Amino acid sequence: MKRPTLIKPDGMGMSTAQLECIGKLEEALESAKDGQILALVLVAVGPGDFGIAIAGADAPRLNLGLDAAKTEILSRVLGPKRSVIHR
């Protein structure tokens, strides 16, 4: 019988992308605690689906930020480097 596999014991086995996500979330949390974030949109992508969360009421700037994010994603997917990982 095959032994069970431990998934991510003590954070080991996380990909570079997962660690980058954790770092960005920690940075954003600290900025929010310091009063520097008034609204946000979070898009979280998992292995089979995605989810969004919205907080705050600054719809015009949230929309502008989403447009900027979409432009950046397209440039990484369609651009000459074709890389979706930010380095």
C-alpha positions in Angstrom: 0.0 0.0 0.0 1.3 3.4 -0.9 2.1 5.7 2.0 0.2 9.0 2.2 2.0 12.1 0.9 2.4 15.1 3.3 1.5 18.3 1.5 3.5 21.3 2.4 4.7 20.3 5.8 5.9 23.5 7.6 5.7 25.5 4.4 8.2 23.2 2.6 7.5 22.3 -1.0 6.0 25.7 -1.9 6.7 27.0 -5.3 8.4 30.2 -6.0 5.1 31.7 -7.2 3.4 30.7 -4.0 6.1 32.2 -1.9 5.9 35.4 -3.9 2.1 35.5 -3.3 2.6 35.2 0.4 5.2 38.0 0.4 2.9 40.3 -1.6 0.0 39.6 0.8 2.2 40.3 3.8 3.4 43.6 2.3 -0.2 44.6 1.6 -1.3 43.7 5.1 1.4 45.8 6.6 0.5 48.7 4.4 -3.2 48.4 5.3 -2.3 48.3 9.0 -0.3 51.5 8.5 -3.4 53.1 7.0 -2.0 53.3 3.5 -4.6 51.1 1.8 -8.2 52.5 1.5 -9.6 49.9 -0.9 -8.5 46.8 -2.7 -9.4 44.0 -5.1 -7.9 40.7 -4.6 -7.9 38.0 -7.3 -6.6 34.7 -6.0 -5.9 31.9 -8.5 -5.8 28.3 -7.4 -5.1 25.1 -9.3 -8.6 24.8 -10.6 -10.4 28.0 -10.1 -10.1 31.7 -9.0 -11.9 33.9 -6.5 -12.1 37.6 -5.9 -12.6 39.8 -2.9 -13.4 43.5 -2.9 -13.1 45.9 0.1 -13.5 49.7 0.3 -15.6 52.1 -1.7 -13.2 53.9 -4.1 -14.7 52.4 -7.3 -13.1 54.8 -9.8 -9.6 54.0 -8.6 -10.3 50.3 -8.1 -11.5 50.2 -11.8 -8.4 52.2 -12.9 -6.2 49.8 -11.0 -7.9 46.8 -12.6 -7.3 48.3 -16.1 -3.6 48.8 -15.3 -3.4 45.2 -14.0 -5.1 43.8 -17.1 -2.7 45.8 -19.3 0.3 44.4 -17.4 -1.0 40.8 -17.6 -1.5 41.2 -21.4 2.0 42.6 -21.9 3.5 39.6 -20.0 1.4 37.0 -21.8 1.6 38.6 -25.3 4.9 40.5 -25.1 8.3 39.4 -26.4 9.3 37.7 -23.1 5.9 35.9 -22.7 6.4 35.5 -19.0 3.6 35.9 -16.5 5.9 35.7 -13.5 7.1 39.1 -12.1 10.7 39.2 -11.3 
